[in-house]
Amino acid sequence: MTDRAAINSKLSSGASSQGADVATAAMQSVRGGWTRVPFGDVSEIVAPQVDPTDPRFADLPHVSGENIESGTCRLTRVKTAAEDRMISGKYLFEPGDVLYSKLRPYLRKVAVPDFRGVCSADMYPLRVRREFLDPHFAAWMLVSEEFTKYAIEESTRARMPKLNRDQLFAWKAPLPPLPEQRRIATILGQQIEALDRALAAAKAQMSAVDALPAAYLRAVFHSSLAKAWPTRGIGEVAKVQSGFAFKSEWFAANGIRLLRNANVFQGYVAWDDEVRLPIERRGEFREHELSVGDIVLSLDRPVVSNGLKVARLTAADVPALLLQRVGRFRLSGSADPDYVYAFLNSKTFIAAITQHDYSLAVPHVSPKQVEAVAIPLPPLPEQRRISAILRDQMAGVERSRKALREQLDAINALPAALLRRAFSGEL
């Protein structure tokens, strides 16, 4: 009996892998009713290359790696070859063929279209032997952790990570009997859809939570009470100071950090990209030394994603010196720092700043322009009362965000866990 014949006999019987003839057919037992078979024994590539500009193929759906979701075996936003303006040769595939993206296997892009179409030459259109292998089970198998690990190890031998067909067909695929394959593929599809619904719901909740800070600030600064408060220019309650101009020859590997525009984000400071001044020169720039609680505002392109690059410094941000194009607020005793910081995050202040929408090569605002913005200013005790309420509300937002991030992380981890269970016989 030939190897192929032995494999055919074993797979078609669906028996457990006990006999010595299995070893001679290059199969190994994985569990009761499952066998390992070279993937090339149960699949092949039968896809002619065609010209997508030919009228016979131009109106067919065109699938590339961009149309396949990572790890979910789903297609998205498929257009025709003509709509995608394809001109180079493509592979013609048939309904039920398994499309495997051979570039960058770690992306885990596999799909089983239910239509005829053309696909990128960077994909393998695989036709499985359906008497032994279900195409949907094959797709899930090709996004499994075991296969992905194999594909990554094999493909890294090339300059461009790519799995060639010999490597693909040499992989020992774990195959249960056909009815079990179909059961597993059905469950995986249903579970992934359920996870998608849970993920969409969690993301919608996160969007709602993300909208709360603006709503809380709007309730303060757009209220009827706020309209009755007196207004003063920010410059009357705070001095906005820009830092000093730094020269490149002052760079040092060690020393005191310099706070630049690139370090200021919405609500926080990040030091991933550091510039330092030698510590012995610190005394020359004492007037630009920053303190815990200082409010800093990016003066270069300050508005991002409908928010402002403004932050309050924590103990982790000091010692540091202020550089030019970053403004620091030095408040008088007539304004509560938390109240002023809340106002700087409000739509009212953002709208005032964007009025200076600077037709400059590097859009920026000056400290004087910031100081000219009017701030509604109730009595100091009322400012503090408002600040306390906003602190509690923002703390609640952060708690909700933390819980939702944990929920999203758990949901995102479930597909891999499902696949591990499926291909360890536990699903």
C-alpha positions as a Python dict, from the first residue, in 0.01 Angstrom:
ca = {
    (1, 'M'): (0, 0, 0),
    (2, 'T'): (139, 344, -92),
    (3, 'D'): (165, 628, 160),
    (4, 'R'): (-123, 806, -13),
    (5, 'A'): (-335, 494, -12),
    (6, 'A'): (-260, 437, 357),
    (7, 'I'): (-364, 791, 437),
    (8, 'N'): (-680, 762, 229),
    (9, 'S'): (-770, 439, 401),
    (10, 'K'): (-709, 579, 747),
    (11, 'L'): (-890, 907, 694),
    (12, 'S'): (-1192, 757, 525),
    (13, 'S'): (-1238, 501, 802),
    (14, 'G'): (-1224, 768, 1078),
    (15, 'A'): (-1080, 508, 1318),
    (16, 'S'): (-842, 590, 1602),
    (17, 'S'): (-470, 596, 1526),
    (18, 'Q'): (-355, 265, 1677),
    (19, 'G'): (-216, 63, 1384),
    (20, 'A'): (148, 37, 1280),
    (21, 'D'): (51, 118, 922),
    (22, 'V'): (-16, 480, 1032),
    (23, 'A'): (351, 538, 1105),
    (24, 'T'): (449, 413, 762),
    (25, 'A'): (206, 667, 617),
    (26, 'A'): (386, 953, 799),
    (27, 'M'): (96, 1011, 1037),
    (28, 'Q'): (109, 1029, 1413),
    (29, 'S'): (-165, 994, 1670),
    (30, 'V'): (-277, 1311, 1847),
    (31, 'R'): (-587, 1182, 2029),
    (32, 'G'): (-870, 937, 1979),
    (33, 'G'): (-1009, 971, 1628),
    (34, 'W'): (-755, 1240, 1531),
    (35, 'T'): (-461, 1190, 1298),
    (36, 'R'): (-176, 1406, 1169),
    (37, 'V'): (-140, 1427, 794),
    (38, 'P'): (85, 1641, 572),
    (39, 'F'): (-139, 1930, 472),
    (40, 'G'): (-45, 1875, 107),
    (41, 'D'): (-213, 1534, 118),
    (42, 'V'): (-553, 1688, 184),
    (43, 'S'): (-528, 2013, -14),
    (44, 'E'): (-390, 2152, -338),
    (45, 'I'): (-362, 2476, -531),
    (46, 'V'): (-572, 2474, -849),
    (47, 'A'): (-606, 2838, -938),
    (48, 'P'): (-519, 2970, -1282),
    (49, 'Q'): (-371, 3317, -1303),
    (50, 'V'): (-595, 3558, -1493),
    (51, 'D'): (-585, 3916, -1619),
    (52, 'P'): (-816, 4126, -1395),
    (53, 'T'): (-866, 4379, -1677),
    (54, 'D'): (-1023, 4107, -1895),
    (55, 'P'): (-1402, 4170, -1907),
    (56, 'R'): (-1458, 3806, -1799),
    (57, 'F'): (-1288, 3877, -1465),
    (58, 'A'): (-1304, 4255, -1410),
    (59, 'D'): (-1647, 4239, -1241),
    (60, 'L'): (-1555, 3950, -1011),
    (61, 'P'): (-1495, 4022, -640),
    (62, 'H'): (-1130, 4090, -563),
    (63, 'V'): (-984, 3966, -232),
    (64, 'S'): (-653, 4082, -88),
    (65, 'G'): (-503, 4058, 258),
    (66, 'E'): (-662, 4393, 342),
    (67, 'N'): (-1007, 4236, 302),
    (68, 'I'): (-947, 3962, 560),
    (69, 'E'): (-973, 4021, 933),
    (70, 'S'): (-686, 3888, 1139),
    (71, 'G'): (-770, 3564, 1317),
    (72, 'T'): (-1147, 3566, 1251),
    (73, 'C'): (-1166, 3406, 902),
    (74, 'R'): (-1394, 3688, 789),
    (75, 'L'): (-1402, 3900, 477),
    (76, 'T'): (-1472, 4274, 484),
    (77, 'R'): (-1530, 4551, 229),
    (78, 'V'): (-1478, 4338, -81),
    (79, 'K'): (-1499, 4524, -414),
    (80, 'T'): (-1464, 4410, -773),
    (81, 'A'): (-1129, 4391, -949),
    (82, 'A'): (-1236, 4687, -1164),
    (83, 'E'): (-1337, 4893, -861),
    (84, 'D'): (-1000, 4817, -700),
    (85, 'R'): (-831, 4913, -1030),
    (86, 'M'): (-636, 4589, -1048),
    (87, 'I'): (-408, 4548, -1348),
    (88, 'S'): (-154, 4278, -1250),
    (89, 'G'): (-224, 3905, -1269),
    (90, 'K'): (-456, 3752, -1007),
    (91, 'Y'): (-557, 3399, -906),
    (92, 'L'): (-905, 3279, -994),
    (93, 'F'): (-1074, 3099, -704),
    (94, 'E'): (-1403, 2914, -668),
    (95, 'P'): (-1664, 2913, -390),
    (96, 'G'): (-1538, 2716, -92),
    (97, 'D'): (-1168, 2758, -172),
    (98, 'V'): (-957, 2849, 130),
    (99, 'L'): (-765, 3174, 78),
    (100, 'Y'): (-446, 3186, 284),
    (101, 'S'): (-235, 3504, 292),
    (102, 'K'): (122, 3379, 272),
    (103, 'L'): (290, 3711, 354),
    (104, 'R'): (358, 3788, 721),
    (105, 'P'): (199, 3471, 861),
    (106, 'Y'): (177, 3628, 1207),
    (107, 'L'): (-117, 3833, 1073),
    (108, 'R'): (-326, 3510, 1056),
    (109, 'K'): (-535, 3602, 751),
    (110, 'V'): (-749, 3319, 612),
    (111, 'A'): (-1099, 3315, 462),
    (112, 'V'): (-1342, 3084, 281),
    (113, 'P'): (-1543, 3291, 29),
    (114, 'D'): (-1883, 3159, -78),
    (115, 'F'): (-1841, 3321, -421),
    (116, 'R'): (-1621, 3302, -729),
    (117, 'G'): (-1357, 3573, -751),
    (118, 'V'): (-995, 3671, -795),
    (119, 'C'): (-735, 3711, -525),
    (120, 'S'): (-394, 3864, -478),
    (121, 'A'): (-89, 3670, -595),
    (122, 'D'): (28, 3701, -233),
    (123, 'M'): (-238, 3447, -135),
    (124, 'Y'): (-273, 3073, -179),
    (125, 'P'): (-617, 2966, -307),
    (126, 'L'): (-638, 2618, -152),
    (127, 'R'): (-885, 2353, -264),
    (128, 'V'): (-925, 2093, 6),
    (129, 'R'): (-1016, 1728, -47),
    (130, 'R'): (-1364, 1749, 96),
    (131, 'E'): (-1395, 1378, 159),
    (132, 'F'): (-1125, 1427, 425),
    (133, 'L'): (-1117, 1798, 516),
    (134, 'D'): (-1387, 2059, 571),
    (135, 'P'): (-1280, 2396, 422),
    (136, 'H'): (-1401, 2597, 722),
    (137, 'F'): (-1219, 2367, 963),
    (138, 'A'): (-910, 2409, 742),
    (139, 'A'): (-938, 2788, 771),
    (140, 'W'): (-959, 2776, 1151),
    (141, 'M'): (-668, 2535, 1155),
    (142, 'L'): (-457, 2783, 954),
    (143, 'V'): (-519, 3061, 1206),
    (144, 'S'): (-456, 2834, 1504),
    (145, 'E'): (-171, 2903, 1745),
    (146, 'E'): (10, 2581, 1649),
    (147, 'F'): (9, 2648, 1276),
    (148, 'T'): (90, 3018, 1318),
    (149, 'K'): (394, 2931, 1528),
    (150, 'Y'): (507, 2683, 1262),
    (151, 'A'): (448, 2933, 980),
    (152, 'I'): (639, 3209, 1157),
    (153, 'E'): (937, 2984, 1227),
    (154, 'E'): (949, 2861, 867),
    (155, 'S'): (893, 3200, 703),
    (156, 'T'): (1157, 3391, 898),
    (157, 'R'): (1423, 3215, 695),
    (158, 'A'): (1338, 3451, 408),
    (159, 'R'): (1408, 3825, 396),
    (160, 'M'): (1037, 3893, 354),
    (161, 'P'): (836, 3677, 598),
    (162, 'K'): (650, 3445, 360),
    (163, 'L'): (546, 3080, 376),
    (164, 'N'): (620, 2895, 53),
    (165, 'R'): (394, 2616, -70),
    (166, 'D'): (640, 2338, 17),
    (167, 'Q'): (651, 2459, 377),
    (168, 'L'): (273, 2490, 386),
    (169, 'F'): (210, 2144, 244),
    (170, 'A'): (473, 1982, 467),
    (171, 'W'): (295, 2085, 787),
    (172, 'K'): (141, 1791, 974),
    (173, 'A'): (-223, 1893, 1009),
    (174, 'P'): (-423, 1753, 1303),
    (175, 'L'): (-746, 1610, 1161),
    (176, 'P'): (-1041, 1465, 1349),
    (177, 'P'): (-1314, 1273, 1161),
    (178, 'L'): (-1509, 1489, 916),
    (179, 'P'): (-1828, 1522, 1129),
    (180, 'E'): (-1612, 1643, 1418),
    (181, 'Q'): (-1440, 1896, 1190),
    (182, 'R'): (-1776, 2040, 1089),
    (183, 'R'): (-1895, 2054, 1449),
    (184, 'I'): (-1580, 2238, 1559),
    (185, 'A'): (-1592, 2482, 1266),
    (186, 'T'): (-1958, 2561, 1338),
    (187, 'I'): (-1894, 2623, 1707),
    (188, 'L'): (-1593, 2843, 1635),
    (189, 'G'): (-1791, 3052, 1387),
    (190, 'Q'): (-2077, 3097, 1634),
    (191, 'Q'): (-1846, 3177, 1924),
    (192, 'I'): (-1647, 3433, 1725),
    (193, 'E'): (-1971, 3605, 1621),
    (194, 'A'): (-2082, 3614, 1986),
    (195, 'L'): (-1746, 3760, 2086),
    (196, 'D'): (-1779, 4022, 1814),
    (197, 'R'): (-2115, 4127, 1956),
    (198, 'A'): (-1965, 4146, 2305),
    (199, 'L'): (-1669, 4344, 2169),
    (200, 'A'): (-1897, 4589, 1985),
    (201, 'A'): (-2105, 4637, 2302),
    (202, 'A'): (-1793, 4700, 2514),
    (203, 'K'): (-1657, 4946, 2258),
    (204, 'A'): (-1992, 5129, 2253),
    (205, 'Q'): (-1977, 5151, 2632),
    (206, 'M'): (-1622, 5284, 2612),
    (207, 'S'): (-1729, 5549, 2360),
    (208, 'A'): (-2010, 5654, 2594),
    (209, 'V'): (-1768, 5674, 2887),
    (210, 'D'): (-1515, 5870, 2677),
    (211, 'A'): (-1789, 6126, 2603),
    (212, 'L'): (-1860, 6188, 2972),
    (213, 'P'): (-1573, 6430, 3054),
    (214, 'A'): (-1682, 6671, 2780),
    (215, 'A'): (-2042, 6640, 2899),
    (216, 'Y'): (-1944, 6714, 3260),
    (217, 'L'): (-1742, 7018, 3152),
    (218, 'R'): (-2024, 7137, 2926),
    (219, 'A'): (-2264, 7115, 3220),
    (220, 'V'): (-2039, 7357, 3409),
    (221, 'F'): (-1917, 7605, 3149),
    (222, 'H'): (-2228, 7614, 2928),
    (223, 'S'): (-2475, 7631, 3212),
    (224, 'S'): (-2712, 7917, 3283),
    (225, 'L'): (-2514, 7980, 3603),
    (226, 'A'): (-2190, 8017, 3406),
    (227, 'K'): (-2352, 8280, 3186),
    (228, 'A'): (-2414, 8490, 3496),
    (229, 'W'): (-2057, 8464, 3625),
    (230, 'P'): (-1818, 8752, 3560),
    (231, 'T'): (-1548, 8683, 3302),
    (232, 'R'): (-1184, 8781, 3315),
    (233, 'G'): (-898, 8725, 3077),
    (234, 'I'): (-686, 8425, 3170),
    (235, 'G'): (-396, 8665, 3192),
    (236, 'E'): (-565, 8836, 3489),
    (237, 'V'): (-558, 8516, 3695),
    (238, 'A'): (-255, 8336, 3548),
    (239, 'K'): (74, 8425, 3385),
    (240, 'V'): (142, 8201, 3083),
    (241, 'Q'): (517, 8159, 3044),
    (242, 'S'): (699, 7990, 2758),
    (243, 'G'): (1028, 7810, 2815),
    (244, 'F'): (1377, 7886, 2686),
    (245, 'A'): (1526, 7810, 2344),
    (246, 'F'): (1741, 7501, 2354),
    (247, 'K'): (2054, 7460, 2143),
    (248, 'S'): (2140, 7120, 2002),
    (249, 'E'): (2496, 7138, 2128),
    (250, 'W'): (2358, 7137, 2483),
    (251, 'F'): (2235, 6778, 2451),
    (252, 'A'): (2357, 6544, 2725),
    (253, 'A'): (2311, 6173, 2788),
    (254, 'N'): (2246, 6243, 3155),
    (255, 'G'): (2117, 6541, 3346),
    (256, 'I'): (1787, 6720, 3398),
    (257, 'R'): (1500, 6652, 3156),
    (258, 'L'): (1366, 6924, 2929),
    (259, 'L'): (989, 6938, 2873),
    (260, 'R'): (918, 6985, 2503),
    (261, 'N'): (604, 7006, 2292),
    (262, 'A'): (660, 6639, 2195),
    (263, 'N'): (623, 6535, 2560),
    (264, 'V'): (279, 6693, 2618),
    (265, 'F'): (-36, 6493, 2540),
    (266, 'Q'): (-405, 6511, 2628),
    (267, 'G'): (-408, 6490, 3005),
    (268, 'Y'): (-59, 6355, 3062),
    (269, 'V'): (313, 6397, 2996),
    (270, 'A'): (521, 6118, 2836),
    (271, 'W'): (898, 6096, 2851),
    (272, 'D'): (958, 5830, 2583),
    (273, 'D'): (1151, 6085, 2377),
    (274, 'E'): (1383, 6262, 2621),
    (275, 'V'): (1620, 6555, 2584),
    (276, 'R'): (1845, 6641, 2877),
    (277, 'L'): (2060, 6932, 2994),
    (278, 'P'): (2382, 6868, 3191),
    (279, 'I'): (2295, 6888, 3558),
    (280, 'E'): (2568, 7144, 3626),
    (281, 'R'): (2382, 7396, 3404),
    (282, 'R'): (2054, 7360, 3592),
    (283, 'G'): (2120, 7673, 3796),
    (284, 'E'): (2127, 7890, 3481),
    (285, 'F'): (1759, 7818, 3414),
    (286, 'R'): (1598, 7820, 3759),
    (287, 'E'): (1315, 8043, 3635),
    (288, 'H'): (1212, 7765, 3395),
    (289, 'E'): (1213, 7485, 3654),
    (290, 'L'): (883, 7295, 3673),
    (291, 'S'): (696, 7184, 3985),
    (292, 'V'): (440, 6920, 4075),
    (293, 'G'): (92, 7048, 3989),
    (294, 'D'): (206, 7289, 3718),
    (295, 'I'): (-33, 7316, 3425),
    (296, 'V'): (147, 7293, 3091),
    (297, 'L'): (2, 7352, 2745),
    (298, 'S'): (151, 7272, 2407),
    (299, 'L'): (171, 7592, 2205),
    (300, 'D'): (253, 7406, 1881),
    (301, 'R'): (-52, 7241, 1723),
    (302, 'P'): (-225, 7238, 2062),
    (303, 'V'): (-557, 7092, 1940),
    (304, 'V'): (-562, 6718, 1865),
    (305, 'S'): (-860, 6483, 1824),
    (306, 'N'): (-1102, 6752, 1936),
    (307, 'G'): (-907, 6792, 2260),
    (308, 'L'): (-614, 6995, 2385),
    (309, 'K'): (-256, 6895, 2461),
    (310, 'V'): (-270, 7017, 2818),
    (311, 'A'): (-156, 6834, 3131),
    (312, 'R'): (-80, 6870, 3499),
    (313, 'L'): (261, 6758, 3619),
    (314, 'T'): (299, 6478, 3872),
    (315, 'A'): (592, 6380, 4092),
    (316, 'A'): (709, 6150, 3811),
    (317, 'D'): (752, 6451, 3578),
    (318, 'V'): (995, 6653, 3788),
    (319, 'P'): (1266, 6770, 3809),
    (320, 'A'): (1241, 6917, 3460),
    (321, 'L'): (1292, 7244, 3278),
    (322, 'L'): (1045, 7414, 3044),
    (323, 'L'): (1137, 7462, 2678),
    (324, 'Q'): (996, 7710, 2429),
    (325, 'R'): (667, 7632, 2255),
    (326, 'V'): (527, 7493, 2582),
    (327, 'G'): (330, 7726, 2808),
    (328, 'R'): (321, 7701, 3188),
    (329, 'F'): (44, 7861, 3393),
    (330, 'R'): (146, 8050, 3707),
    (331, 'L'): (-180, 8124, 3890),
    (332, 'S'): (-267, 8406, 4125),
    (333, 'G'): (-465, 8333, 4441),
    (334, 'S'): (-793, 8439, 4276),
    (335, 'A'): (-829, 8118, 4073),
    (336, 'D'): (-839, 7755, 4179),
    (337, 'P'): (-583, 7548, 3979),
    (338, 'D'): (-824, 7255, 3934),
    (339, 'Y'): (-1095, 7490, 3810),
    (340, 'V'): (-859, 7655, 3560),
    (341, 'Y'): (-736, 7313, 3439),
    (342, 'A'): (-1098, 7204, 3388),
    (343, 'F'): (-1168, 7518, 3186),
    (344, 'L'): (-863, 7455, 2966),
    (345, 'N'): (-1013, 7117, 2877),
    (346, 'S'): (-1354, 7262, 2794),
    (347, 'K'): (-1496, 7315, 2446),
    (348, 'T'): (-1519, 7686, 2528),
    (349, 'F'): (-1144, 7723, 2561),
    (350, 'I'): (-1071, 7489, 2268),
    (351, 'A'): (-1302, 7698, 2045),
    (352, 'A'): (-1126, 8017, 2153),
    (353, 'I'): (-782, 7869, 2077),
    (354, 'T'): (-882, 7736, 1734),
    (355, 'Q'): (-991, 8084, 1630),
    (356, 'H'): (-619, 8150, 1588),
    (357, 'D'): (-606, 7883, 1322),
    (358, 'Y'): (-285, 7990, 1221),
    (359, 'S'): (-191, 7977, 852),
    (360, 'L'): (171, 7927, 950),
    (361, 'A'): (417, 7656, 852),
    (362, 'V'): (407, 7538, 1214),
    (363, 'P'): (66, 7631, 1359),
    (364, 'H'): (100, 7764, 1713),
    (365, 'V'): (-46, 8004, 1963),
    (366, 'S'): (142, 8254, 2173),
    (367, 'P'): (122, 8295, 2551),
    (368, 'K'): (-43, 8634, 2491),
    (369, 'Q'): (-319, 8475, 2282),
    (370, 'V'): (-383, 8222, 2558),
    (371, 'E'): (-393, 8497, 2822),
    (372, 'A'): (-649, 8691, 2615),
    (373, 'V'): (-910, 8412, 2635),
    (374, 'A'): (-1196, 8498, 2870),
    (375, 'I'): (-1265, 8259, 3157),
    (376, 'P'): (-1595, 8260, 3352),
    (377, 'L'): (-1493, 8310, 3713),
    (378, 'P'): (-1733, 8251, 4002),
    (379, 'P'): (-1616, 8325, 4359),
    (380, 'L'): (-1323, 8112, 4477),
    (381, 'P'): (-1533, 7890, 4711),
    (382, 'E'): (-1765, 7810, 4417),
    (383, 'Q'): (-1465, 7730, 4198),
    (384, 'R'): (-1342, 7485, 4462),
    (385, 'R'): (-1687, 7329, 4498),
    (386, 'I'): (-1708, 7279, 4119),
    (387, 'S'): (-1355, 7138, 4114),
    (388, 'A'): (-1442, 6883, 4382),
    (389, 'I'): (-1749, 6766, 4190),
    (390, 'L'): (-1551, 6739, 3866),
    (391, 'R'): (-1273, 6544, 4042),
    (392, 'D'): (-1526, 6288, 4164),
    (393, 'Q'): (-1686, 6264, 3820),
    (394, 'M'): (-1351, 6224, 3639),
    (395, 'A'): (-1241, 5962, 3893),
    (396, 'G'): (-1561, 5771, 3814),
    (397, 'V'): (-1480, 5796, 3443),
    (398, 'E'): (-1133, 5650, 3504),
    (399, 'R'): (-1276, 5363, 3708),
    (400, 'S'): (-1521, 5285, 3428),
    (401, 'R'): (-1245, 5307, 3166),
    (402, 'K'): (-1026, 5070, 3367),
    (403, 'A'): (-1307, 4815, 3401),
    (404, 'L'): (-1392, 4838, 3032),
    (405, 'R'): (-1026, 4806, 2928),
    (406, 'E'): (-1004, 4489, 3134),
    (407, 'Q'): (-1325, 4364, 2973),
    (408, 'L'): (-1192, 4442, 2625),
    (409, 'D'): (-863, 4267, 2701),
    (410, 'A'): (-1052, 3960, 2821),
    (411, 'I'): (-1273, 3953, 2510),
    (412, 'N'): (-974, 3999, 2278),
    (413, 'A'): (-796, 3708, 2446),
    (414, 'L'): (-1089, 3469, 2402),
    (415, 'P'): (-1050, 3383, 2029),
    (416, 'A'): (-699, 3246, 2089),
    (417, 'A'): (-828, 3052, 2391),
    (418, 'L'): (-1115, 2908, 2183),
    (419, 'L'): (-876, 2796, 1910),
    (420, 'R'): (-646, 2633, 2166),
    (421, 'R'): (-942, 2439, 2307),
    (422, 'A'): (-1064, 2345, 1959),
    (423, 'F'): (-731, 2201, 1847),
    (424, 'S'): (-660, 2025, 2176),
    (425, 'G'): (-989, 1833, 2148),
    (426, 'E'): (-1159, 2021, 2433),
    (427, 'L'): (-1427, 2215, 2244),
}
